[in-house]
Amino acid sequence: MQIYVKEWPNRAATLYTEAGEELWTFPSLESALALYVDWSFALGERPDCGDICSLHALTGGQAAV
């Protein structure tokens, strides 16, 4: 399953499915990414580290996974 994240001006972050369904909004990008990693492992999948690293770079290194 593809998961997308949007960071808002107030620094909150929302996870979305590839169909555009909102899954959950978190108080920070870090907490959203942490859940994404946990969720991926719970589903027996490996999180896409390339996407996480790209997102980390786009946010100026603010996200810690």
Buried (B, 14 or more C-beta within 10 A) or exposed (E): EEBBBEBEEEEBBBBBEEEEEEBEEBEBBBBBBBBBBEBBEEEEEEBBEEBBEEBBEEBEEEBEB
